[in-house]
Amino acid sequence: MRLPLHTFLLDRWSGRSTRAHLLWRDMVGVGTLVNLLFSFAGLMVIAQGGPGAWAWALHFAPLPYNLFLLLAVGRSPWQRPTDMTLAAAWFVAMLVL
């Protein structure tokens, strides 16, 4: 029996996810929201006078998920050069955001 998270990750990694789901919903939609929330949490730690290391840790916490999405787009059978360019640009923007 597979857990929902395992199925989610396996579907994206093996290319069984559609372009609309992986690129637009998971990466641009959900990924951006996750990054914004973690960055905001890091800013809240700084605003409350908390340790800077915690703020950095919160800001970079979504990095493994972002890298997973970038690599999943690169491995997908439907991937086009423009998709990879968009995915790479999104990844860089999320590092800076």
Gaussian input, Z-matrix of N, CA and C with variables (Angstrom, degrees):
# hf/3-21g

backbone

0 1
 N
 C     1     B1
 C     2     B2     1     A1
 N     3     B3     2     A2     1     D1
 C     4     B4     3     A3     2     D2
 C     5     B5     4     A4     3     D3
 N     6     B6     5     A5     4     D4
 C     7     B7     6     A6     5     D5
 C     8     B8     7     A7     6     D6
 N     9     B9     8     A8     7     D7
 C    10    B10     9     A9     8     D8
 C    11    B11    10    A10     9     D9
 N    12    B12    11    A11    10    D10
 C    13    B13    12    A12    11    D11
 C    14    B14    13    A13    12    D12
 N    15    B15    14    A14    13    D13
 C    16    B16    15    A15    14    D14
 C    17    B17    16    A16    15    D15
 N    18    B18    17    A17    16    D16
 C    19    B19    18    A18    17    D17
 C    20    B20    19    A19    18    D18
 N    21    B21    20    A20    19    D19
 C    22    B22    21    A21    20    D20
 C    23    B23    22    A22    21    D21
 N    24    B24    23    A23    22    D22
 C    25    B25    24    A24    23    D23
 C    26    B26    25    A25    24    D24
 N    27    B27    26    A26    25    D25
 C    28    B28    27    A27    26    D26
 C    29    B29    28    A28    27    D27
 N    30    B30    29    A29    28    D28
 C    31    B31    30    A30    29    D29
 C    32    B32    31    A31    30    D30
 N    33    B33    32    A32    31    D31
 C    34    B34    33    A33    32    D32
 C    35    B35    34    A34    33    D33
 N    36    B36    35    A35    34    D34
 C    37    B37    36    A36    35    D35
 C    38    B38    37    A37    36    D36
 N    39    B39    38    A38    37    D37
 C    40    B40    39    A39    38    D38
 C    41    B41    40    A40    39    D39
 N    42    B42    41    A41    40    D40
 C    43    B43    42    A42    41    D41
 C    44    B44    43    A43    42    D42
 N    45    B45    44    A44    43    D43
 C    46    B46    45    A45    44    D44
 C    47    B47    46    A46    45    D45
 N    48    B48    47    A47    46    D46
 C    49    B49    48    A48    47    D47
 C    50    B50    49    A49    48    D48
 N    51    B51    50    A50    49    D49
 C    52    B52    51    A51    50    D50
 C    53    B53    52    A52    51    D51
 N    54    B54    53    A53    52    D52
 C    55    B55    54    A54    53    D53
 C    56    B56    55    A55    54    D54
 N    57    B57    56    A56    55    D55
 C    58    B58    57    A57    56    D56
 C    59    B59    58    A58    57    D57
 N    60    B60    59    A59    58    D58
 C    61    B61    60    A60    59    D59
 C    62    B62    61    A61    60    D60
 N    63    B63    62    A62    61    D61
 C    64    B64    63    A63    62    D62
 C    65    B65    64    A64    63    D63
 N    66    B66    65    A65    64    D64
 C    67    B67    66    A66    65    D65
 C    68    B68    67    A67    66    D66
 N    69    B69    68    A68    67    D67
 C    70    B70    69    A69    68    D68
 C    71    B71    70    A70    69    D69
 N    72    B72    71    A71    70    D70
 C    73    B73    72    A72    71    D71
 C    74    B74    73    A73    72    D72
 N    75    B75    74    A74    73    D73
 C    76    B76    75    A75    74    D74
 C    77    B77    76    A76    75    D75
 N    78    B78    77    A77    76    D76
 C    79    B79    78    A78    77    D77
 C    80    B80    79    A79    78    D78
 N    81    B81    80    A80    79    D79
 C    82    B82    81    A81    80    D80
 C    83    B83    82    A82    81    D81
 N    84    B84    83    A83    82    D82
 C    85    B85    84    A84    83    D83
 C    86    B86    85    A85    84    D84
 N    87    B87    86    A86    85    D85
 C    88    B88    87    A87    86    D86
 C    89    B89    88    A88    87    D87
 N    90    B90    89    A89    88    D88
 C    91    B91    90    A90    89    D89
 C    92    B92    91    A91    90    D90
 N    93    B93    92    A92    91    D91
 C    94    B94    93    A93    92    D92
 C    95    B95    94    A94    93    D93
 N    96    B96    95    A95    94    D94
 C    97    B97    96    A96    95    D95
 C    98    B98    97    A97    96    D96
 N    99    B99    98    A98    97    D97
 C   100   B100    99    A99    98    D98
 C   101   B101   100   A100    99    D99
 N   102   B102   101   A101   100   D100
 C   103   B103   102   A102   101   D101
 C   104   B104   103   A103   102   D102
 N   105   B105   104   A104   103   D103
 C   106   B106   105   A105   104   D104
 C   107   B107   106   A106   105   D105
 N   108   B108   107   A107   106   D106
 C   109   B109   108   A108   107   D107
 C   110   B110   109   A109   108   D108
 N   111   B111   110   A110   109   D109
 C   112   B112   111   A111   110   D110
 C   113   B113   112   A112   111   D111
 N   114   B114   113   A113   112   D112
 C   115   B115   114   A114   113   D113
 C   116   B116   115   A115   114   D114
 N   117   B117   116   A116   115   D115
 C   118   B118   117   A117   116   D116
 C   119   B119   118   A118   117   D117
 N   120   B120   119   A119   118   D118
 C   121   B121   120   A120   119   D119
 C   122   B122   121   A121   120   D120
 N   123   B123   122   A122   121   D121
 C   124   B124   123   A123   122   D122
 C   125   B125   124   A124   123   D123
 N   126   B126   125   A125   124   D124
 C   127   B127   126   A126   125   D125
 C   128   B128   127   A127   126   D126
 N   129   B129   128   A128   127   D127
 C   130   B130   129   A129   128   D128
 C   131   B131   130   A130   129   D129
 N   132   B132   131   A131   130   D130
 C   133   B133   132   A132   131   D131
 C   134   B134   133   A133   132   D132
 N   135   B135   134   A134   133   D133
 C   136   B136   135   A135   134   D134
 C   137   B137   136   A136   135   D135
 N   138   B138   137   A137   136   D136
 C   139   B139   138   A138   137   D137
 C   140   B140   139   A139   138   D138
 N   141   B141   140   A140   139   D139
 C   142   B142   141   A141   140   D140
 C   143   B143   142   A142   141   D141
 N   144   B144   143   A143   142   D142
 C   145   B145   144   A144   143   D143
 C   146   B146   145   A145   144   D144
 N   147   B147   146   A146   145   D145
 C   148   B148   147   A147   146   D146
 C   149   B149   148   A148   147   D147
 N   150   B150   149   A149   148   D148
 C   151   B151   150   A150   149   D149
 C   152   B152   151   A151   150   D150
 N   153   B153   152   A152   151   D151
 C   154   B154   153   A153   152   D152
 C   155   B155   154   A154   153   D153
 N   156   B156   155   A155   154   D154
 C   157   B157   156   A156   155   D155
 C   158   B158   157   A157   156   D156
 N   159   B159   158   A158   157   D157
 C   160   B160   159   A159   158   D158
 C   161   B161   160   A160   159   D159
 N   162   B162   161   A161   160   D160
 C   163   B163   162   A162   161   D161
 C   164   B164   163   A163   162   D162
 N   165   B165   164   A164   163   D163
 C   166   B166   165   A165   164   D164
 C   167   B167   166   A166   165   D165
 N   168   B168   167   A167   166   D166
 C   169   B169   168   A168   167   D167
 C   170   B170   169   A169   168   D168
 N   171   B171   170   A170   169   D169
 C   172   B172   171   A171   170   D170
 C   173   B173   172   A172   171   D171
 N   174   B174   173   A173   172   D172
 C   175   B175   174   A174   173   D173
 C   176   B176   175   A175   174   D174
 N   177   B177   176   A176   175   D175
 C   178   B178   177   A177   176   D176
 C   179   B179   178   A178   177   D177
 N   180   B180   179   A179   178   D178
 C   181   B181   180   A180   179   D179
 C   182   B182   181   A181   180   D180
 N   183   B183   182   A182   181   D181
 C   184   B184   183   A183   182   D182
 C   185   B185   184   A184   183   D183
 N   186   B186   185   A185   184   D184
 C   187   B187   186   A186   185   D185
 C   188   B188   187   A187   186   D186
 N   189   B189   188   A188   187   D187
 C   190   B190   189   A189   188   D188
 C   191   B191   190   A190   189   D189
 N   192   B192   191   A191   190   D190
 C   193   B193   192   A192   191   D191
 C   194   B194   193   A193   192   D192
 N   195   B195   194   A194   193   D193
 C   196   B196   195   A195   194   D194
 C   197   B197   196   A196   195   D195
 N   198   B198   197   A197   196   D196
 C   199   B199   198   A198   197   D197
 C   200   B200   199   A199   198   D198
 N   201   B201   200   A200   199   D199
 C   202   B202   201   A201   200   D200
 C   203   B203   202   A202   201   D201
 N   204   B204   203   A203   202   D202
 C   205   B205   204   A204   203   D203
 C   206   B206   205   A205   204   D204
 N   207   B207   206   A206   205   D205
 C   208   B208   207   A207   206   D206
 C   209   B209   208   A208   207   D207
 N   210   B210   209   A209   208   D208
 C   211   B211   210   A210   209   D209
 C   212   B212   211   A211   210   D210
 N   213   B213   212   A212   211   D211
 C   214   B214   213   A213   212   D212
 C   215   B215   214   A214   213   D213
 N   216   B216   215   A215   214   D214
 C   217   B217   216   A216   215   D215
 C   218   B218   217   A217   216   D216
 N   219   B219   218   A218   217   D217
 C   220   B220   219   A219   218   D218
 C   221   B221   220   A220   219   D219
 N   222   B222   221   A221   220   D220
 C   223   B223   222   A222   221   D221
 C   224   B224   223   A223   222   D222
 N   225   B225   224   A224   223   D223
 C   226   B226   225   A225   224   D224
 C   227   B227   226   A226   225   D225
 N   228   B228   227   A227   226   D226
 C   229   B229   228   A228   227   D227
 C   230   B230   229   A229   228   D228
 N   231   B231   230   A230   229   D229
 C   232   B232   231   A231   230   D230
 C   233   B233   232   A232   231   D231
 N   234   B234   233   A233   232   D232
 C   235   B235   234   A234   233   D233
 C   236   B236   235   A235   234   D234
 N   237   B237   236   A236   235   D235
 C   238   B238   237   A237   236   D236
 C   239   B239   238   A238   237   D237
 N   240   B240   239   A239   238   D238
 C   241   B241   240   A240   239   D239
 C   242   B242   241   A241   240   D240
 N   243   B243   242   A242   241   D241
 C   244   B244   243   A243   242   D242
 C   245   B245   244   A244   243   D243
 N   246   B246   245   A245   244   D244
 C   247   B247   246   A246   245   D245
 C   248   B248   247   A247   246   D246
 N   249   B249   248   A248   247   D247
 C   250   B250   249   A249   248   D248
 C   251   B251   250   A250   249   D249
 N   252   B252   251   A251   250   D250
 C   253   B253   252   A252   251   D251
 C   254   B254   253   A253   252   D252
 N   255   B255   254   A254   253   D253
 C   256   B256   255   A255   254   D254
 C   257   B257   256   A256   255   D255
 N   258   B258   257   A257   256   D256
 C   259   B259   258   A258   257   D257
 C   260   B260   259   A259   258   D258
 N   261   B261   260   A260   259   D259
 C   262   B262   261   A261   260   D260
 C   263   B263   262   A262   261   D261
 N   264   B264   263   A263   262   D262
 C   265   B265   264   A264   263   D263
 C   266   B266   265   A265   264   D264
 N   267   B267   266   A266   265   D265
 C   268   B268   267   A267   266   D266
 C   269   B269   268   A268   267   D267
 N   270   B270   269   A269   268   D268
 C   271   B271   270   A270   269   D269
 C   272   B272   271   A271   270   D270
 N   273   B273   272   A272   271   D271
 C   274   B274   273   A273   272   D272
 C   275   B275   274   A274   273   D273
 N   276   B276   275   A275   274   D274
 C   277   B277   276   A276   275   D275
 C   278   B278   277   A277   276   D276
 N   279   B279   278   A278   277   D277
 C   280   B280   279   A279   278   D278
 C   281   B281   280   A280   279   D279
 N   282   B282   281   A281   280   D280
 C   283   B283   282   A282   281   D281
 C   284   B284   283   A283   282   D282
 N   285   B285   284   A284   283   D283
 C   286   B286   285   A285   284   D284
 C   287   B287   286   A286   285   D285
 N   288   B288   287   A287   286   D286
 C   289   B289   288   A288   287   D287
 C   290   B290   289   A289   288   D288

   B1=1.4486
   B2=1.5268
   B3=1.3020
   B4=1.4645
   B5=1.5191
   B6=1.2929
   B7=1.4573
   B8=1.5222
   B9=1.3321
   B10=1.4683
   B11=1.5272
   B12=1.3197
   B13=1.4624
   B14=1.5312
   B15=1.3195
   B16=1.4653
   B17=1.5212
   B18=1.3134
   B19=1.4685
   B20=1.5255
   B21=1.3155
   B22=1.4624
   B23=1.5277
   B24=1.3216
   B25=1.4593
   B26=1.5235
   B27=1.3120
   B28=1.4641
   B29=1.5293
   B30=1.3151
   B31=1.4715
   B32=1.5237
   B33=1.3143
   B34=1.4532
   B35=1.5296
   B36=1.3278
   B37=1.4489
   B38=1.5329
   B39=1.3167
   B40=1.4655
   B41=1.5264
   B42=1.3206
   B43=1.4580
   B44=1.5049
   B45=1.3174
   B46=1.4690
   B47=1.5229
   B48=1.3127
   B49=1.4585
   B50=1.5233
   B51=1.3049
   B52=1.4626
   B53=1.5259
   B54=1.3073
   B55=1.4675
   B56=1.5237
   B57=1.3184
   B58=1.4666
   B59=1.5246
   B60=1.3170
   B61=1.4670
   B62=1.5180
   B63=1.3194
   B64=1.4624
   B65=1.5249
   B66=1.3013
   B67=1.4634
   B68=1.5196
   B69=1.2950
   B70=1.4645
   B71=1.5202
   B72=1.3260
   B73=1.4639
   B74=1.5248
   B75=1.3525
   B76=1.4676
   B77=1.5218
   B78=1.3319
   B79=1.4553
   B80=1.5268
   B81=1.3125
   B82=1.4663
   B83=1.5297
   B84=1.3041
   B85=1.4619
   B86=1.5163
   B87=1.3272
   B88=1.4706
   B89=1.5258
   B90=1.3371
   B91=1.4646
   B92=1.5118
   B93=1.3232
   B94=1.4589
   B95=1.5228
   B96=1.3158
   B97=1.4651
   B98=1.5274
   B99=1.3200
   B100=1.4654
   B101=1.5327
   B102=1.3302
   B103=1.4581
   B104=1.5216
   B105=1.3090
   B106=1.4738
   B107=1.5222
   B108=1.3247
   B109=1.4684
   B110=1.5238
   B111=1.3240
   B112=1.4595
   B113=1.5256
   B114=1.3263
   B115=1.4684
   B116=1.5268
   B117=1.3283
   B118=1.4627
   B119=1.5319
   B120=1.3337
   B121=1.4694
   B122=1.5309
   B123=1.3276
   B124=1.4630
   B125=1.5132
   B126=1.3232
   B127=1.4627
   B128=1.5272
   B129=1.3074
   B130=1.4740
   B131=1.5300
   B132=1.3263
   B133=1.4622
   B134=1.5299
   B135=1.3196
   B136=1.4747
   B137=1.5237
   B138=1.3397
   B139=1.4671
   B140=1.5316
   B141=1.3112
   B142=1.4644
   B143=1.5233
   B144=1.3289
   B145=1.4601
   B146=1.5117
   B147=1.3063
   B148=1.4608
   B149=1.5185
   B150=1.3063
   B151=1.4684
   B152=1.5265
   B153=1.3095
   B154=1.4519
   B155=1.5196
   B156=1.3200
   B157=1.4655
   B158=1.5295
   B159=1.3158
   B160=1.4696
   B161=1.5196
   B162=1.3242
   B163=1.4580
   B164=1.5279
   B165=1.3263
   B166=1.4661
   B167=1.5213
   B168=1.3310
   B169=1.4636
   B170=1.5321
   B171=1.3150
   B172=1.4690
   B173=1.5219
   B174=1.3215
   B175=1.4621
   B176=1.5329
   B177=1.3273
   B178=1.4622
   B179=1.5248
   B180=1.3138
   B181=1.4660
   B182=1.5308
   B183=1.3393
   B184=1.4659
   B185=1.5316
   B186=1.3302
   B187=1.4652
   B188=1.5380
   B189=1.3309
   B190=1.4753
   B191=1.5341
   B192=1.3261
   B193=1.4698
   B194=1.5304
   B195=1.3208
   B196=1.4645
   B197=1.5234
   B198=1.3265
   B199=1.4611
   B200=1.5278
   B201=1.3210
   B202=1.4577
   B203=1.5295
   B204=1.3180
   B205=1.4609
   B206=1.5234
   B207=1.3266
   B208=1.4594
   B209=1.5285
   B210=1.3129
   B211=1.4604
   B212=1.5227
   B213=1.3234
   B214=1.4662
   B215=1.5218
   B216=1.3157
   B217=1.4693
   B218=1.5238
   B219=1.3206
   B220=1.4582
   B221=1.5134
   B222=1.3201
   B223=1.4664
   B224=1.5204
   B225=1.3029
   B226=1.4636
   B227=1.5281
   B228=1.3266
   B229=1.4672
   B230=1.5269
   B231=1.3034
   B232=1.4684
   B233=1.5154
   B234=1.3308
   B235=1.4516
   B236=1.5330
   B237=1.3269
   B238=1.4673
   B239=1.5250
   B240=1.3352
   B241=1.4720
   B242=1.5366
   B243=1.3151
   B244=1.4730
   B245=1.5273
   B246=1.3337
   B247=1.4693
   B248=1.5227
   B249=1.3233
   B250=1.4666
   B251=1.5202
   B252=1.3224
   B253=1.4697
   B254=1.5202
   B255=1.3320
   B256=1.4613
   B257=1.5252
   B258=1.3289
   B259=1.4680
   B260=1.5265
   B261=1.3299
   B262=1.4702
   B263=1.5284
   B264=1.3269
   B265=1.4690
   B266=1.5245
   B267=1.3310
   B268=1.4655
   B269=1.5183
   B270=1.3330
   B271=1.4601
   B272=1.5292
   B273=1.3135
   B274=1.4721
   B275=1.5248
   B276=1.3269
   B277=1.4647
   B278=1.5197
   B279=1.3132
   B280=1.4594
   B281=1.5325
   B282=1.3197
   B283=1.4760
   B284=1.5127
   B285=1.3315
   B286=1.4592
   B287=1.5195
   B288=1.3238
   B289=1.4710
   B290=1.4601
   A1=109.41
   A2=115.68
   A3=121.04
   A4=110.81
   A5=114.73
   A6=120.14
   A7=108.81
   A8=118.44
   A9=120.75
   A10=113.26
   A11=118.33
   A12=120.44
   A13=110.10
   A14=116.47
   A15=120.28
   A16=110.41
   A17=117.17
   A18=121.76
   A19=110.34
   A20=117.12
   A21=122.10
   A22=110.69
   A23=116.58
   A24=120.95
   A25=111.42
   A26=117.22
   A27=121.32
   A28=112.01
   A29=117.51
   A30=121.03
   A31=111.36
   A32=117.35
   A33=120.09
   A34=111.28
   A35=116.71
   A36=120.32
   A37=112.21
   A38=116.74
   A39=120.29
   A40=113.25
   A41=118.00
   A42=120.83
   A43=114.84
   A44=117.63
   A45=120.73
   A46=113.03
   A47=116.81
   A48=120.73
   A49=108.96
   A50=116.17
   A51=119.21
   A52=110.38
   A53=115.03
   A54=121.47
   A55=110.50
   A56=116.09
   A57=120.23
   A58=111.21
   A59=117.52
   A60=120.05
   A61=112.22
   A62=116.46
   A63=119.33
   A64=112.59
   A65=116.01
   A66=119.21
   A67=112.71
   A68=117.06
   A69=119.86
   A70=113.50
   A71=117.40
   A72=118.21
   A73=111.82
   A74=116.53
   A75=119.55
   A76=112.66
   A77=116.50
   A78=119.04
   A79=112.01
   A80=116.90
   A81=119.90
   A82=111.41
   A83=118.09
   A84=120.84
   A85=113.25
   A86=115.79
   A87=121.28
   A88=111.14
   A89=117.14
   A90=120.20
   A91=112.99
   A92=116.55
   A93=120.32
   A94=110.82
   A95=117.02
   A96=120.74
   A97=111.12
   A98=117.70
   A99=121.59
   A100=110.17
   A101=117.02
   A102=120.75
   A103=111.96
   A104=117.08
   A105=120.45
   A106=111.26
   A107=116.74
   A108=120.15
   A109=111.55
   A110=117.56
   A111=120.02
   A112=111.68
   A113=117.22
   A114=119.82
   A115=110.60
   A116=116.24
   A117=120.37
   A118=110.60
   A119=116.61
   A120=119.88
   A121=110.53
   A122=116.96
   A123=120.10
   A124=112.14
   A125=115.86
   A126=119.55
   A127=111.55
   A128=116.70
   A129=120.09
   A130=110.80
   A131=116.81
   A132=120.12
   A133=109.95
   A134=116.31
   A135=120.33
   A136=110.74
   A137=116.69
   A138=120.96
   A139=111.76
   A140=116.38
   A141=120.37
   A142=112.29
   A143=116.37
   A144=120.14
   A145=113.68
   A146=117.25
   A147=121.39
   A148=112.25
   A149=115.46
   A150=119.54
   A151=112.20
   A152=115.47
   A153=120.76
   A154=112.72
   A155=116.69
   A156=120.23
   A157=110.91
   A158=116.78
   A159=119.77
   A160=110.43
   A161=115.63
   A162=119.79
   A163=110.68
   A164=117.27
   A165=121.10
   A166=110.31
   A167=116.50
   A168=120.35
   A169=110.90
   A170=116.79
   A171=120.00
   A172=111.33
   A173=116.14
   A174=120.22
   A175=111.37
   A176=116.86
   A177=120.54
   A178=113.58
   A179=119.13
   A180=121.53
   A181=113.74
   A182=120.76
   A183=119.95
   A184=114.49
   A185=118.35
   A186=120.77
   A187=113.62
   A188=120.48
   A189=118.59
   A190=112.44
   A191=117.22
   A192=120.73
   A193=110.46
   A194=116.80
   A195=120.71
   A196=110.99
   A197=116.30
   A198=120.50
   A199=110.86
   A200=116.77
   A201=120.83
   A202=110.86
   A203=117.33
   A204=120.54
   A205=111.75
   A206=117.11
   A207=120.88
   A208=110.80
   A209=116.76
   A210=120.24
   A211=112.08
   A212=117.28
   A213=120.39
   A214=111.11
   A215=117.51
   A216=120.18
   A217=109.62
   A218=116.66
   A219=120.70
   A220=113.27
   A221=118.29
   A222=122.62
   A223=113.66
   A224=117.75
   A225=120.59
   A226=111.81
   A227=117.17
   A228=120.79
   A229=113.32
   A230=119.22
   A231=122.79
   A232=112.70
   A233=117.66
   A234=123.28
   A235=111.54
   A236=114.95
   A237=123.02
   A238=108.49
   A239=117.53
   A240=118.81
   A241=112.91
   A242=116.89
   A243=118.71
   A244=111.37
   A245=116.61
   A246=119.89
   A247=110.76
   A248=116.28
   A249=119.81
   A250=110.83
   A251=117.38
   A252=120.78
   A253=110.30
   A254=116.63
   A255=120.83
   A256=111.06
   A257=116.77
   A258=120.64
   A259=110.99
   A260=117.33
   A261=120.51
   A262=110.88
   A263=117.19
   A264=120.37
   A265=110.53
   A266=116.54
   A267=120.54
   A268=110.22
   A269=117.10
   A270=121.61
   A271=111.03
   A272=116.92
   A273=120.90
   A274=110.28
   A275=117.11
   A276=120.01
   A277=111.38
   A278=118.07
   A279=121.08
   A280=111.61
   A281=117.39
   A282=119.73
   A283=111.01
   A284=116.06
   A285=121.63
   A286=111.30
   A287=116.84
   A288=121.93
   A289=112.68
   D1=129.48
   D2=179.04
   D3=-95.10
   D4=140.89
   D5=173.77
   D6=-78.34
   D7=154.02
   D8=-179.48
   D9=-56.23
   D10=-38.88
   D11=179.79
   D12=-66.25
   D13=-40.52
   D14=178.41
   D15=-62.08
   D16=-44.18
   D17=178.07
   D18=-62.66
   D19=-44.25
   D20=178.59
   D21=-56.51
   D22=-51.89
   D23=-177.68
   D24=-66.39
   D25=-43.97
   D26=-178.51
   D27=-64.57
   D28=-40.45
   D29=178.62
   D30=-62.29
   D31=-40.95
   D32=-179.29
   D33=-73.61
   D34=-40.10
   D35=-177.68
   D36=-69.64
   D37=-34.95
   D38=-176.90
   D39=-89.32
   D40=-0.48
   D41=177.16
   D42=83.88
   D43=15.87
   D44=179.18
   D45=-87.41
   D46=1.57
   D47=177.77
   D48=-94.58
   D49=146.99
   D50=179.94
   D51=-76.82
   D52=163.01
   D53=178.71
   D54=-59.44
   D55=-44.26
   D56=-178.47
   D57=-62.01
   D58=-39.95
   D59=-179.52
   D60=-71.44
   D61=-50.39
   D62=-174.22
   D63=-71.82
   D64=-52.72
   D65=-173.73
   D66=-75.77
   D67=-49.22
   D68=-172.46
   D69=-88.37
   D70=-48.21
   D71=-177.61
   D72=-78.05
   D73=-55.44
   D74=-174.61
   D75=-69.67
   D76=-46.09
   D77=-174.76
   D78=-82.75
   D79=-62.89
   D80=-173.43
   D81=-71.67
   D82=-40.62
   D83=-177.57
   D84=-80.06
   D85=-72.62
   D86=-175.28
   D87=-67.24
   D88=-43.44
   D89=-179.47
   D90=-59.06
   D91=-43.30
   D92=178.75
   D93=-64.86
   D94=-42.25
   D95=178.47
   D96=-62.27
   D97=-44.55
   D98=178.56
   D99=-60.16
   D100=-45.49
   D101=179.86
   D102=-63.52
   D103=-41.53
   D104=178.06
   D105=-62.77
   D106=-42.65
   D107=-179.80
   D108=-64.08
   D109=-44.84
   D110=179.79
   D111=-67.73
   D112=-38.68
   D113=177.15
   D114=-64.53
   D115=-41.39
   D116=177.43
   D117=-62.58
   D118=-40.99
   D119=177.92
   D120=-62.64
   D121=-39.05
   D122=176.52
   D123=-63.78
   D124=-41.27
   D125=176.63
   D126=-64.49
   D127=-35.68
   D128=177.71
   D129=-65.06
   D130=-38.85
   D131=177.37
   D132=-61.59
   D133=-44.52
   D134=178.43
   D135=-63.59
   D136=-43.07
   D137=-178.23
   D138=-64.47
   D139=-30.32
   D140=179.84
   D141=-87.80
   D142=4.00
   D143=178.13
   D144=81.52
   D145=18.73
   D146=179.93
   D147=-75.91
   D148=173.14
   D149=-178.54
   D150=-65.63
   D151=138.48
   D152=179.50
   D153=-62.93
   D154=-31.04
   D155=179.30
   D156=-63.02
   D157=-36.11
   D158=178.16
   D159=-67.52
   D160=-40.06
   D161=178.88
   D162=-62.87
   D163=-43.83
   D164=177.31
   D165=-63.39
   D166=-42.40
   D167=-179.75
   D168=-61.98
   D169=-41.53
   D170=177.73
   D171=-66.53
   D172=-42.30
   D173=-178.87
   D174=-61.49
   D175=-40.78
   D176=-176.91
   D177=-95.22
   D178=3.30
   D179=179.17
   D180=-58.47
   D181=-37.61
   D182=179.28
   D183=-77.30
   D184=-0.27
   D185=-175.86
   D186=-56.35
   D187=-44.40
   D188=178.15
   D189=-61.24
   D190=-39.05
   D191=177.89
   D192=-65.96
   D193=-41.34
   D194=178.21
   D195=-62.27
   D196=-44.63
   D197=179.16
   D198=-64.15
   D199=-40.36
   D200=176.37
   D201=-58.38
   D202=-46.76
   D203=179.84
   D204=-63.32
   D205=-41.86
   D206=178.29
   D207=-60.73
   D208=-46.49
   D209=179.61
   D210=-68.13
   D211=-35.37
   D212=177.94
   D213=-64.62
   D214=-38.56
   D215=176.07
   D216=-64.13
   D217=-42.29
   D218=179.21
   D219=-64.29
   D220=-30.13
   D221=-179.29
   D222=-87.68
   D223=-13.46
   D224=-172.89
   D225=-69.14
   D226=144.73
   D227=-178.38
   D228=-71.00
   D229=-23.10
   D230=-177.64
   D231=-91.25
   D232=-1.50
   D233=-172.64
   D234=-61.73
   D235=133.74
   D236=175.60
   D237=-114.14
   D238=161.50
   D239=179.48
   D240=-56.22
   D241=-37.25
   D242=179.31
   D243=-67.35
   D244=-32.77
   D245=177.35
   D246=-65.04
   D247=-43.39
   D248=-179.87
   D249=-67.87
   D250=-36.27
   D251=176.79
   D252=-64.10
   D253=-44.99
   D254=177.51
   D255=-62.45
   D256=-43.85
   D257=-179.70
   D258=-63.36
   D259=-42.50
   D260=179.58
   D261=-66.96
   D262=-41.12
   D263=178.12
   D264=-63.86
   D265=-40.80
   D266=177.51
   D267=-62.18
   D268=-44.23
   D269=-179.49
   D270=-59.10
   D271=-46.51
   D272=179.01
   D273=-64.04
   D274=-42.97
   D275=179.38
   D276=-62.06
   D277=-37.00
   D278=179.78
   D279=-72.59
   D280=-27.25
   D281=174.09
   D282=-67.08
   D283=-38.31
   D284=-177.24
   D285=-80.71
   D286=-37.62
   D287=-175.23
   D288=-56.37

